[in-house]
Amino acid sequence: MNNKILLCALALSALSANAAPTPSPGSDFAVPQRLVDIGGRKLALHCSGTGSPTVVFESPSGGAGWEWWRVQAKVAAKTRACTYDRAGYGFSDPSPRRADAANAVDDLHALLTAAGIAPPYVLAGNSFGGGAVQLFAWTHPDEVQGLVLVEPMHEDELLRPDALTHGQISGAEKEIIDFGDGCAAQAAKGFDPKSDAYDDCIGGPDPSLPPEVGALGVKMRLTPAWWRVRQAERVALATDREQLRAARKPFGDMPVIVLVRGVSPYLIPGQPQSDTNKAVESANLELLTAVARSSTKGEVRVVAGAGHVIQETHPDAVVTAVDDVLAKISR
């Protein structure tokens, strides 16, 4: 090897050794992209892509905007796509107000206005977020052109399942609140990483998230502040359902696609599906089908193999639903 070739090889080797590591997909969610003041407190906003309408994602209870990391980039290839952190989650400041759906709608509208992101919007939400985006659409009907509802919260979601299970579904919800109270109390004292409480309340990084984001999520779950807002959202569920009940009306000709789980969260591993479980799933599908049919351009889709958090396990089903809503708007 002549001297020039040797020098070039050494230079390339040095450049390679000093080069910054390639960021993992979704790692941009591990840092705040934009903090927007909505009147004395700031909410974190993450937008990408260009075009109209803007697609805005609302996360499930307990979730930050990064819940949609597998979906946002694909939607942003066609139009502007925005995720955000509700008050107290991710990089957003906490709110002094009750952590209910109506206040989430107020915050999101204030955020979009302050950030200069003008309507029209297509809104997509999972679970609590699915209830909140419906409430947004009824509150600001002239600003929303379409909805993608991913296993959305519904005001009657406990009624038939409770009747079929003798109140077990409501009982489980109360147990979750009680469990969270215990975790919140332990967070105020501090967690011992070797304790059962740490394993039960904190666990490890969420494997569905990018590594940097999963590690950040663990750090946030260790704080009393995170548990305060998490429990506040859980306690507000009854209020959320009444807000939806009071606001419920048909969506007219707005395109609405409702994605429904194909796998029951109540299955017992290793055991066949019981008749009661089948009845609960049938009731859930019937309820969400009625939501879709309240629009003349509504559609319900059962996502085979998916559980409650469809954007995590089957993101392409969400992307396709968003694409189809956008297509219906353009026609």
C-alpha positions as CSV (number, residue, x, y, z in Angstrom):
1,M,0.0,0.0,0.0
2,N,1.6,3.3,-1.0
3,N,1.8,6.2,1.4
4,K,-1.2,8.2,-0.1
5,I,-3.5,5.2,0.1
6,L,-2.4,4.5,3.7
7,L,-2.9,8.1,4.7
8,C,-6.4,8.1,3.2
9,A,-7.3,4.9,4.9
10,L,-6.1,6.3,8.3
11,A,-8.1,9.5,7.8
12,L,-11.3,7.6,6.9
13,S,-10.8,5.3,10.0
14,A,-10.4,8.4,12.2
15,L,-13.5,10.0,10.8
16,S,-15.5,6.8,11.3
17,A,-14.3,6.5,14.9
18,N,-15.3,10.1,15.7
19,A,-18.6,10.2,13.8
20,A,-21.7,10.7,15.9
21,P,-23.7,7.5,16.2
22,T,-26.7,7.2,14.0
23,P,-29.8,8.2,16.0
24,S,-32.4,5.4,16.4
25,P,-35.8,5.9,14.8
26,G,-38.0,7.9,17.0
27,S,-35.2,9.2,19.2
28,D,-36.3,12.8,18.4
29,F,-39.2,12.2,20.8
30,A,-36.6,12.1,23.7
31,V,-36.1,15.8,23.6
32,P,-38.7,18.6,23.4
33,Q,-39.1,19.9,19.8
34,R,-41.1,23.0,20.7
35,L,-42.4,24.4,24.0
36,V,-45.4,26.7,23.4
37,D,-46.7,29.1,26.1
38,I,-50.5,28.8,26.4
39,G,-50.8,31.5,29.2
40,G,-48.3,31.0,31.9
41,R,-47.5,27.4,31.3
42,K,-46.0,25.5,28.4
43,L,-47.0,22.5,26.4
44,A,-44.6,20.4,24.3
45,L,-45.4,20.2,20.6
46,H,-43.8,18.0,17.9
47,C,-44.8,18.7,14.3
48,S,-43.4,17.3,11.1
49,G,-44.3,17.4,7.4
50,T,-46.3,20.0,5.5
51,G,-49.7,20.3,4.1
52,S,-53.4,20.6,5.1
53,P,-55.3,19.5,6.9
54,T,-53.1,19.0,9.9
55,V,-53.4,15.7,11.6
56,V,-53.2,16.0,15.4
57,F,-52.7,13.0,17.6
58,E,-54.1,12.7,21.2
59,S,-52.6,10.1,23.5
60,P,-54.2,7.6,25.8
61,S,-54.4,8.3,29.5
62,G,-50.9,8.2,31.1
63,G,-49.3,8.7,27.7
64,A,-47.1,11.4,26.2
65,G,-47.0,12.4,22.5
66,W,-44.3,9.8,21.9
67,E,-47.1,7.1,22.0
68,W,-47.5,7.9,18.2
69,W,-43.9,7.7,17.2
70,R,-44.5,4.7,14.8
71,V,-47.3,6.6,13.1
72,Q,-46.3,10.3,12.9
73,A,-43.5,10.0,10.4
74,K,-45.6,8.0,7.9
75,V,-48.5,10.5,8.1
76,A,-46.0,13.4,7.8
77,A,-44.9,12.1,4.5
78,K,-48.3,13.3,3.1
79,T,-49.4,16.2,5.3
80,R,-48.4,18.0,8.5
81,A,-48.7,15.7,11.5
82,C,-48.5,16.9,15.2
83,T,-48.2,15.2,18.5
84,Y,-48.1,16.9,21.8
85,D,-47.7,16.1,25.6
86,R,-50.8,16.8,27.7
87,A,-50.3,18.9,30.8
88,G,-48.0,17.1,33.2
89,Y,-46.7,14.5,30.8
90,G,-43.5,14.3,28.8
91,F,-42.1,17.8,28.6
92,S,-45.3,19.8,29.3
93,D,-45.9,21.8,32.4
94,P,-48.6,20.5,34.8
95,S,-52.0,22.2,35.0
96,P,-53.8,23.6,38.0
97,R,-57.1,22.5,36.5
98,R,-58.8,19.1,36.8
99,A,-57.3,16.5,34.4
100,D,-60.5,15.8,32.5
101,A,-61.3,15.6,28.8
102,A,-62.9,19.1,28.6
103,N,-59.8,20.7,30.0
104,A,-57.6,18.6,27.7
105,V,-59.6,20.0,24.7
106,D,-59.2,23.5,26.0
107,D,-55.4,23.0,26.3
108,L,-55.1,21.5,22.9
109,H,-57.1,24.3,21.2
110,A,-55.0,26.9,23.1
111,L,-51.8,25.1,22.0
112,L,-52.7,25.0,18.3
113,T,-53.8,28.6,18.4
114,A,-50.7,29.8,20.1
115,A,-48.4,27.7,17.9
116,G,-50.0,29.2,14.8
117,I,-51.4,25.9,13.5
118,A,-54.6,26.9,11.9
119,P,-57.5,24.6,11.1
120,P,-58.7,22.5,9.4
121,Y,-57.7,19.5,11.5
122,V,-58.0,15.7,11.3
123,L,-57.9,14.4,14.9
124,A,-56.7,10.9,15.9
125,G,-57.0,9.6,19.5
126,N,-56.6,6.4,21.4
127,S,-58.6,5.4,24.5
128,F,-59.0,8.6,26.6
129,G,-57.5,10.5,23.6
130,G,-60.3,9.0,21.4
131,G,-62.9,10.5,23.8
132,A,-61.1,13.9,23.9
133,V,-60.9,14.3,20.1
134,Q,-64.6,13.6,19.8
135,L,-65.3,16.3,22.4
136,F,-62.9,18.6,20.5
137,A,-64.9,18.0,17.3
138,W,-68.2,18.8,19.0
139,T,-66.7,21.9,20.7
140,H,-65.1,23.3,17.6
141,P,-67.1,21.8,14.7
142,D,-65.9,24.3,12.1
143,E,-62.3,23.3,12.7
144,V,-62.4,19.5,12.4
145,Q,-62.7,17.7,9.1
146,G,-62.3,14.1,10.1
147,L,-61.7,11.7,13.0
148,V,-59.7,8.5,13.5
149,L,-60.8,6.9,16.8
150,V,-58.6,4.1,18.1
151,E,-60.4,2.1,20.7
152,P,-62.0,5.3,21.9
153,M,-63.4,6.0,25.4
154,H,-67.2,6.0,25.4
155,E,-69.6,7.2,28.1
156,D,-71.4,3.8,28.1
157,E,-68.2,1.6,28.0
158,L,-68.8,0.1,31.5
159,L,-72.6,-0.4,31.4
160,R,-73.0,-3.7,29.4
161,P,-69.7,-5.2,30.5
162,D,-70.6,-4.6,34.1
163,A,-74.0,-6.2,33.6
164,L,-72.3,-9.2,32.0
165,T,-69.6,-9.6,34.7
166,H,-71.6,-8.5,37.8
167,G,-69.6,-5.3,38.1
168,Q,-66.1,-6.8,37.6
169,I,-65.0,-4.2,35.0
170,S,-65.8,-1.2,37.3
171,G,-64.2,-3.1,40.1
172,A,-61.0,-3.6,38.1
173,E,-61.0,0.1,37.3
174,K,-61.2,1.0,41.0
175,E,-58.4,-1.5,41.8
176,I,-56.2,0.2,39.3
177,I,-56.9,3.6,41.0
178,D,-56.1,2.1,44.4
179,F,-52.9,0.5,43.1
180,G,-51.9,3.9,41.6
181,D,-52.5,5.6,44.9
182,G,-50.0,3.2,46.5
183,C,-47.4,3.9,43.7
184,A,-47.9,7.7,44.2
185,A,-47.3,7.3,47.9
186,Q,-44.2,5.3,47.3
187,A,-42.9,7.8,44.7
188,A,-43.2,10.6,47.3
189,K,-40.9,8.5,49.6
190,G,-38.6,7.3,46.8
191,F,-38.4,3.8,45.1
192,D,-35.8,1.2,46.1
193,P,-34.8,-0.3,42.7
194,K,-34.6,-3.7,44.3
195,S,-38.1,-3.6,45.7
196,D,-41.3,-5.2,44.6
197,A,-42.9,-1.8,44.5
198,Y,-40.3,-0.7,41.9
199,D,-41.0,-3.7,39.8
200,D,-44.8,-3.3,40.1
201,C,-45.0,0.5,39.7
202,I,-42.0,1.3,37.5
203,G,-40.8,-1.8,35.8
204,G,-38.4,-1.4,32.9
205,P,-38.4,0.7,29.8
206,D,-41.4,0.3,27.6
207,P,-40.1,-2.0,24.8
208,S,-42.5,-0.5,22.3
209,L,-40.7,2.9,22.5
210,P,-37.3,3.9,21.1
211,P,-34.6,3.1,23.7
212,E,-33.9,6.8,24.5
213,V,-37.6,7.4,25.0
214,G,-38.1,4.3,27.1
215,A,-35.3,5.3,29.4
216,L,-36.8,8.8,29.8
217,G,-40.2,7.3,30.5
218,V,-38.7,5.3,33.4
219,K,-37.2,8.5,34.9
220,M,-40.5,10.3,34.7
221,R,-42.4,7.4,36.3
222,L,-40.1,7.7,39.3
223,T,-41.3,11.2,40.1
224,P,-44.2,12.1,42.3
225,A,-45.3,14.7,39.7
226,W,-45.9,12.0,37.1
227,W,-48.0,10.0,39.5
228,R,-50.1,13.0,40.5
229,V,-51.2,13.7,37.0
230,R,-51.6,10.0,36.2
231,Q,-53.9,9.5,39.2
232,A,-55.8,12.7,38.5
233,E,-56.7,11.4,35.0
234,R,-57.8,8.2,36.5
235,V,-60.0,9.8,39.1
236,A,-61.5,12.1,36.4
237,L,-62.8,9.2,34.2
238,A,-66.3,9.4,35.6
239,T,-66.4,13.1,34.8
240,D,-65.0,12.4,31.3
241,R,-67.8,10.0,30.6
242,E,-70.4,12.5,31.7
243,Q,-68.9,15.2,29.5
244,L,-69.1,12.8,26.5
245,R,-72.7,11.9,27.4
246,A,-73.7,15.5,27.5
247,A,-72.0,16.4,24.2
248,R,-72.9,13.2,22.2
249,K,-74.5,13.9,18.8
250,P,-74.2,12.6,15.3
251,F,-71.1,13.6,13.3
252,G,-73.1,14.3,10.2
253,D,-71.0,13.8,7.0
254,M,-67.7,14.1,8.7
255,P,-65.4,11.1,7.8
256,V,-65.0,9.0,10.9
257,I,-63.0,5.7,11.1
258,V,-63.2,3.7,14.3
259,L,-60.5,1.1,14.9
260,V,-61.5,-1.7,17.3
261,R,-59.3,-4.4,19.0
262,G,-59.3,-7.9,17.6
263,V,-57.9,-9.4,20.9
264,S,-59.7,-9.1,24.2
265,P,-57.7,-7.6,27.1
266,Y,-59.7,-9.8,29.4
267,L,-58.5,-13.2,28.0
268,I,-56.9,-15.6,30.5
269,P,-53.6,-16.9,29.0
270,G,-53.8,-20.5,28.2
271,Q,-57.5,-20.8,28.5
272,P,-60.2,-20.7,25.8
273,Q,-62.3,-17.6,25.5
274,S,-65.3,-17.8,27.7
275,D,-68.9,-17.0,26.6
276,T,-68.8,-14.0,29.0
277,N,-65.6,-12.7,27.4
278,K,-67.1,-13.1,23.9
279,A,-70.2,-11.2,25.1
280,V,-68.1,-8.4,26.5
281,E,-66.1,-8.1,23.2
282,S,-69.4,-8.1,21.2
283,A,-70.7,-5.3,23.4
284,N,-67.6,-3.2,22.8
285,L,-67.8,-3.7,19.1
286,E,-71.5,-2.9,19.0
287,L,-70.9,0.3,21.0
288,L,-68.1,1.5,18.8
289,T,-69.9,0.5,15.6
290,A,-72.7,2.9,16.7
291,V,-70.2,5.7,17.0
292,A,-69.0,5.1,13.4
293,R,-72.6,4.9,12.1
294,S,-73.4,8.3,13.6
295,S,-71.6,9.6,10.6
296,T,-72.8,9.2,7.0
297,K,-69.1,8.6,6.2
298,G,-68.4,6.5,9.2
299,E,-66.6,3.1,9.2
300,V,-65.6,0.6,11.9
301,R,-62.6,-1.7,11.4
302,V,-61.6,-4.6,13.6
303,V,-57.8,-4.9,13.6
304,A,-57.0,-8.6,13.8
305,G,-54.4,-9.4,16.4
306,A,-54.5,-6.0,18.0
307,G,-55.2,-5.1,21.6
308,H,-56.3,-1.8,23.0
309,V,-53.2,0.2,22.0
310,I,-53.4,-0.3,18.3
311,Q,-50.9,2.4,17.4
312,E,-48.2,0.5,19.3
313,T,-48.6,-3.0,17.8
314,H,-50.3,-2.3,14.5
315,P,-49.3,1.3,13.5
316,D,-50.0,0.7,9.8
317,A,-53.7,0.2,10.6
318,V,-53.7,3.7,12.0
319,V,-51.7,5.2,9.2
320,T,-54.1,3.6,6.6
321,A,-57.1,4.9,8.5
322,V,-55.7,8.4,8.5
323,D,-54.9,8.2,4.8
324,D,-58.4,7.0,4.1
325,V,-60.0,9.9,6.1
326,L,-57.8,12.3,4.2
327,A,-58.9,10.7,0.9
328,K,-62.6,11.1,1.9
329,I,-62.0,14.8,2.7
330,S,-60.4,15.4,-0.7
331,R,-63.2,13.9,-2.7
